[in-house]
């Protein structure tokens, strides 16, 4: 058996973060949707939500930390993946490529 040394290929570390947030889909309507973040990096966000979001959709995200000392995390990005959950037909796994954070 050959010993293989794992080398991280991502340019940024992913941080596991389980936080509720809201998002809007540009051009669809003014409705606020809800999701739960799973992990976050400098360039992307992976979340779960009950809304099937089309690939390429531009979204605006607001994550409130629940702590008055920290400001909300505000970002924009494009949906690069949306996959239905294998066990829950009302749940979707969505990946967003972040283009702007505030």
C-alpha positions in Angstrom: 0.0 0.0 0.0 1.3 3.4 -0.9 1.3 6.2 1.7 -0.4 9.2 0.1 0.1 12.6 1.6 -3.1 14.7 1.4 -2.6 18.2 0.0 -5.4 20.7 0.3 -6.3 22.0 -3.1 -8.6 24.8 -2.1 -7.3 28.3 -2.0 -9.3 29.2 1.1 -10.2 27.3 4.2 -13.9 26.3 4.7 -15.4 27.2 8.0 -18.2 25.0 9.3 -21.0 27.4 10.3 -24.5 26.4 11.2 -26.5 29.7 11.1 -29.9 30.7 9.9 -30.1 33.5 7.3 -32.3 35.1 4.7 -31.8 35.5 1.0 -33.5 37.0 -2.0 -33.3 36.0 -5.6 -32.7 38.9 -8.0 -35.4 39.3 -10.7 -37.7 36.7 -9.2 -39.7 38.7 -6.6 -39.1 40.6 -3.4 -39.8 37.5 -1.2 -37.3 36.7 1.5 -36.3 33.0 1.6 -34.7 31.2 4.5 -31.7 28.8 4.6 -29.2 27.3 7.0 -25.5 27.8 6.2 -23.4 24.7 6.4 -20.0 26.1 5.6 -18.4 29.3 4.4 -15.1 30.3 2.7 -13.7 33.5 1.3 -15.3 32.7 -2.1 -18.3 30.5 -1.4 -21.2 29.4 0.8 -22.9 26.0 1.0 -26.4 26.1 2.5 -29.6 24.0 2.8 -33.0 25.5 2.1 -36.5 24.5 1.2 -36.4 26.6 -2.0 -35.1 25.1 -5.3 -32.9 27.9 -6.7 -32.1 27.9 -10.4 -28.4 27.6 -11.5 -27.0 31.0 -12.3 -29.5 32.9 -10.1 -28.1 36.0 -8.5 -28.8 36.0 -4.7 -28.4 38.5 -1.9 -27.7 37.0 1.5 -28.0 38.4 5.1 -26.8 36.3 8.0 -27.5 37.8 11.5 -25.0 36.4 14.0 -27.5 36.7 16.9 -25.0 38.8 18.8 -25.5 42.5 19.1 -21.7 43.0 19.1 -21.2 41.6 15.6 -22.7 43.2 12.5 -24.7 41.0 10.1 -22.8 39.2 7.3 -24.1 40.6 4.0 -23.1 39.1 0.6 -24.0 38.6 -3.0 -23.3 35.7 -5.3 -24.4 33.3 -8.0 -25.9 29.8 -7.5 -23.5 27.2 -8.9 -25.2 24.1 -7.6 -28.6 23.1 -6.4 -29.3 19.4 -5.6 -32.4 17.9 -4.0 -31.7 16.0 -0.8 -31.8 12.2 -1.1 -34.0 11.7 2.0 -36.0 14.9 2.3 -37.9 16.0 -0.8 -38.4 19.5 0.6 -34.7 20.2 1.2 -32.1 21.4 -1.3 -28.3 21.7 -1.1 -27.2 24.9 -2.7 -23.7 26.2 -3.4 -23.1 29.9 -4.0 -20.0 31.5 -5.5 -19.7 34.8 -3.6 -19.0 37.9 -5.7 -19.3 40.6 -3.1 -19.3 40.8 0.7 -19.9 43.7 3.0 
